[in-house]
Amino acid sequence: AQWVAEQGNRSETDGLRYGMLEIPTHELYALVDISEQNLEDSAFDMESEIRMEAAEQFALAEGTAGVVGDGVGKPFGFLDADAGIAETNSGTATTIADAEGQANGLLTLKHALKTAYVRNATWALNRTTLGSVRKLKDADKNYIWMPGIAQGKPNTIDGDPYVEMPDMPSEGAGAFPIAYGDFSRAYTLVDRIQMSMLRDPYTQATSGNIRFLFRRRLGGQV
């Protein structure tokens, strides 16, 4: 955007570019064979149990791919991005705390983010790292982890919400244990087909089995 006089000439404001970016979708599947007699004689609904287990395992696989996926036959994880994501070095080779046990690294990371993305920013880390974060203090010896019960909202890290991601690496030399940003702007997740289940009583009929085939298609990348 440029300022212009009342009757000044206006030329195209260059700099805005649009293009096409393909986000391929990949397929997840699970195949389970179970005997007809097991389905008939179980004291509880085995079919429902299988469906619930498949949904949980699909969620685990999707979560791993969204964080560390290499993009080969699976979504591209944000930790595998080669460019476009800044990093902040903090702490020592073994911990995210600095030499005085303070949270300067996390605060530097937070304030490195552009203002426009801070409003919806979220921390992402695993539970082990969260345990270390809860011990961190600022220069005034105040904990940066804040219990939500005192504020009427979820627990926060220096005022911002966090999400536990089990697939984030733990703190250590050369690792990236914490991510921070507006993930709705930074990462695109494509849900092509939700999890579906095919109950096949024919393929394994001569073996006395029922086959369940689950599939889902999705993609994602920075």
Contacts in CASP RR format, 6 or more apart in sequence:
PFRMAT RR
TARGET T0000
AUTHOR 0000-0000-0000
METHOD contacts of the structure
MODEL  1
AQWVAEQGNRSETDGLRYGMLEIPTHELYALVDISEQNLEDSAFDMESEI
RMEAAEQFALAEGTAGVVGDGVGKPFGFLDADAGIAETNSGTATTIADAE
GQANGLLTLKHALKTAYVRNATWALNRTTLGSVRKLKDADKNYIWMPGIA
QGKPNTIDGDPYVEMPDMPSEGAGAFPIAYGDFSRAYTLVDRIQMSMLRD
PYTQATSGNIRFLFRRRLGGQV
1 13 0 8 1.000
2 13 0 8 1.000
4 10 0 8 1.000
23 188 0 8 1.000
23 190 0 8 1.000
23 219 0 8 1.000
23 220 0 8 1.000
23 221 0 8 1.000
24 219 0 8 1.000
25 190 0 8 1.000
25 192 0 8 1.000
25 217 0 8 1.000
25 218 0 8 1.000
25 219 0 8 1.000
26 71 0 8 1.000
26 73 0 8 1.000
26 74 0 8 1.000
26 75 0 8 1.000
26 217 0 8 1.000
26 218 0 8 1.000
26 219 0 8 1.000
27 215 0 8 1.000
27 216 0 8 1.000
27 217 0 8 1.000
28 58 0 8 1.000
28 61 0 8 1.000
28 62 0 8 1.000
28 195 0 8 1.000
28 215 0 8 1.000
28 216 0 8 1.000
28 217 0 8 1.000
28 218 0 8 1.000
29 213 0 8 1.000
29 214 0 8 1.000
29 215 0 8 1.000
29 216 0 8 1.000
30 54 0 8 1.000
30 57 0 8 1.000
30 58 0 8 1.000
30 212 0 8 1.000
30 213 0 8 1.000
30 214 0 8 1.000
30 215 0 8 1.000
31 211 0 8 1.000
31 212 0 8 1.000
31 213 0 8 1.000
31 214 0 8 1.000
32 50 0 8 1.000
32 54 0 8 1.000
32 211 0 8 1.000
32 212 0 8 1.000
32 214 0 8 1.000
33 204 0 8 1.000
33 207 0 8 1.000
33 209 0 8 1.000
33 210 0 8 1.000
33 211 0 8 1.000
33 212 0 8 1.000
34 46 0 8 1.000
34 50 0 8 1.000
34 209 0 8 1.000
34 210 0 8 1.000
34 212 0 8 1.000
35 208 0 8 1.000
35 209 0 8 1.000
35 210 0 8 1.000
36 201 0 8 1.000
36 208 0 8 1.000
36 209 0 8 1.000
36 210 0 8 1.000
37 208 0 8 1.000
38 46 0 8 1.000
39 46 0 8 1.000
39 47 0 8 1.000
39 210 0 8 1.000
47 199 0 8 1.000
47 212 0 8 1.000
50 212 0 8 1.000
51 197 0 8 1.000
51 212 0 8 1.000
51 214 0 8 1.000
54 195 0 8 1.000
54 197 0 8 1.000
54 212 0 8 1.000
54 214 0 8 1.000
55 195 0 8 1.000
58 195 0 8 1.000
58 214 0 8 1.000
58 216 0 8 1.000
62 75 0 8 1.000
62 218 0 8 1.000
63 165 0 8 1.000
63 167 0 8 1.000
64 167 0 8 1.000
65 71 0 8 1.000
65 74 0 8 1.000
65 75 0 8 1.000
65 77 0 8 1.000
66 75 0 8 1.000
66 76 0 8 1.000
66 77 0 8 1.000
66 78 0 8 1.000
66 167 0 8 1.000
66 187 0 8 1.000
66 220 0 8 1.000
67 77 0 8 1.000
67 78 0 8 1.000
67 79 0 8 1.000
67 165 0 8 1.000
67 167 0 8 1.000
67 168 0 8 1.000
68 77 0 8 1.000
68 79 0 8 1.000
68 80 0 8 1.000
68 167 0 8 1.000
69 75 0 8 1.000
69 76 0 8 1.000
69 77 0 8 1.000
69 80 0 8 1.000
70 76 0 8 1.000
70 77 0 8 1.000
70 80 0 8 1.000
71 77 0 8 1.000
71 80 0 8 1.000
71 221 0 8 1.000
75 189 0 8 1.000
75 218 0 8 1.000
75 219 0 8 1.000
75 220 0 8 1.000
75 221 0 8 1.000
76 220 0 8 1.000
76 221 0 8 1.000
76 222 0 8 1.000
77 220 0 8 1.000
77 221 0 8 1.000
77 222 0 8 1.000
78 85 0 8 1.000
78 179 0 8 1.000
78 183 0 8 1.000
78 186 0 8 1.000
78 187 0 8 1.000
78 222 0 8 1.000
79 168 0 8 1.000
79 169 0 8 1.000
79 176 0 8 1.000
79 179 0 8 1.000
81 222 0 8 1.000
84 222 0 8 1.000
85 186 0 8 1.000
85 222 0 8 1.000
86 112 0 8 1.000
87 176 0 8 1.000
88 105 0 8 1.000
88 108 0 8 1.000
88 109 0 8 1.000
88 112 0 8 1.000
89 105 0 8 1.000
90 96 0 8 1.000
90 98 0 8 1.000
90 104 0 8 1.000
90 105 0 8 1.000
90 106 0 8 1.000
90 108 0 8 1.000
90 109 0 8 1.000
91 97 0 8 1.000
91 98 0 8 1.000
91 99 0 8 1.000
91 105 0 8 1.000
92 98 0 8 1.000
92 99 0 8 1.000
93 172 0 8 1.000
93 173 0 8 1.000
94 171 0 8 1.000
94 172 0 8 1.000
94 173 0 8 1.000
95 101 0 8 1.000
95 132 0 8 1.000
95 171 0 8 1.000
95 172 0 8 1.000
96 105 0 8 1.000
96 106 0 8 1.000
96 129 0 8 1.000
96 132 0 8 1.000
96 133 0 8 1.000
96 136 0 8 1.000
96 171 0 8 1.000
96 177 0 8 1.000
96 178 0 8 1.000
97 103 0 8 1.000
97 132 0 8 1.000
97 135 0 8 1.000
97 136 0 8 1.000
98 104 0 8 1.000
98 105 0 8 1.000
101 136 0 8 1.000
101 137 0 8 1.000
102 136 0 8 1.000
102 137 0 8 1.000
102 138 0 8 1.000
102 139 0 8 1.000
103 133 0 8 1.000
103 136 0 8 1.000
103 137 0 8 1.000
103 138 0 8 1.000
103 144 0 8 1.000
103 158 0 8 1.000
106 133 0 8 1.000
106 136 0 8 1.000
106 144 0 8 1.000
106 157 0 8 1.000
106 158 0 8 1.000
106 178 0 8 1.000
107 138 0 8 1.000
107 144 0 8 1.000
107 158 0 8 1.000
109 178 0 8 1.000
109 180 0 8 1.000
110 121 0 8 1.000
110 158 0 8 1.000
110 160 0 8 1.000
110 180 0 8 1.000
113 121 0 8 1.000
113 180 0 8 1.000
113 181 0 8 1.000
117 181 0 8 1.000
117 182 0 8 1.000
117 185 0 8 1.000
117 186 0 8 1.000
118 182 0 8 1.000
119 182 0 8 1.000
120 182 0 8 1.000
120 184 0 8 1.000
120 185 0 8 1.000
121 160 0 8 1.000
121 180 0 8 1.000
121 181 0 8 1.000
121 182 0 8 1.000
122 160 0 8 1.000
122 161 0 8 1.000
122 162 0 8 1.000
122 163 0 8 1.000
122 180 0 8 1.000
122 181 0 8 1.000
122 182 0 8 1.000
122 183 0 8 1.000
123 157 0 8 1.000
123 160 0 8 1.000
123 161 0 8 1.000
123 162 0 8 1.000
123 163 0 8 1.000
123 178 0 8 1.000
123 179 0 8 1.000
123 180 0 8 1.000
124 162 0 8 1.000
124 163 0 8 1.000
124 165 0 8 1.000
124 168 0 8 1.000
124 178 0 8 1.000
124 179 0 8 1.000
124 180 0 8 1.000
124 183 0 8 1.000
125 133 0 8 1.000
125 162 0 8 1.000
125 164 0 8 1.000
125 165 0 8 1.000
125 168 0 8 1.000
125 177 0 8 1.000
125 178 0 8 1.000
125 179 0 8 1.000
126 164 0 8 1.000
126 165 0 8 1.000
126 166 0 8 1.000
126 167 0 8 1.000
126 168 0 8 1.000
126 169 0 8 1.000
126 170 0 8 1.000
126 177 0 8 1.000
127 164 0 8 1.000
127 166 0 8 1.000
128 170 0 8 1.000
128 171 0 8 1.000
129 168 0 8 1.000
129 170 0 8 1.000
129 171 0 8 1.000
129 177 0 8 1.000
129 178 0 8 1.000
130 162 0 8 1.000
130 164 0 8 1.000
132 171 0 8 1.000
133 144 0 8 1.000
133 145 0 8 1.000
133 157 0 8 1.000
133 178 0 8 1.000
134 143 0 8 1.000
134 145 0 8 1.000
135 143 0 8 1.000
136 143 0 8 1.000
136 144 0 8 1.000
136 145 0 8 1.000
137 143 0 8 1.000
137 144 0 8 1.000
138 144 0 8 1.000
144 157 0 8 1.000
144 158 0 8 1.000
145 155 0 8 1.000
145 156 0 8 1.000
145 157 0 8 1.000
146 155 0 8 1.000
146 156 0 8 1.000
146 157 0 8 1.000
146 158 0 8 1.000
146 159 0 8 1.000
147 155 0 8 1.000
148 154 0 8 1.000
148 155 0 8 1.000
148 156 0 8 1.000
154 161 0 8 1.000
155 161 0 8 1.000
155 162 0 8 1.000
156 162 0 8 1.000
160 180 0 8 1.000
168 176 0 8 1.000
168 177 0 8 1.000
168 178 0 8 1.000
168 179 0 8 1.000
169 175 0 8 1.000
169 176 0 8 1.000
169 177 0 8 1.000
170 177 0 8 1.000
171 177 0 8 1.000
186 222 0 8 1.000
187 220 0 8 1.000
187 221 0 8 1.000
187 222 0 8 1.000
188 220 0 8 1.000
188 221 0 8 1.000
188 222 0 8 1.000
189 218 0 8 1.000
189 219 0 8 1.000
189 220 0 8 1.000
190 218 0 8 1.000
190 219 0 8 1.000
190 220 0 8 1.000
191 218 0 8 1.000
192 217 0 8 1.000
192 218 0 8 1.000
192 219 0 8 1.000
193 215 0 8 1.000
193 216 0 8 1.000
193 217 0 8 1.000
193 218 0 8 1.000
194 216 0 8 1.000
195 214 0 8 1.000
195 215 0 8 1.000
195 216 0 8 1.000
196 214 0 8 1.000
196 215 0 8 1.000
196 216 0 8 1.000
197 212 0 8 1.000
197 213 0 8 1.000
197 214 0 8 1.000
198 212 0 8 1.000
198 213 0 8 1.000
198 214 0 8 1.000
198 215 0 8 1.000
199 210 0 8 1.000
199 211 0 8 1.000
199 212 0 8 1.000
200 210 0 8 1.000
200 211 0 8 1.000
200 212 0 8 1.000
200 213 0 8 1.000
201 210 0 8 1.000
201 211 0 8 1.000
203 211 0 8 1.000
204 210 0 8 1.000
204 211 0 8 1.000
END
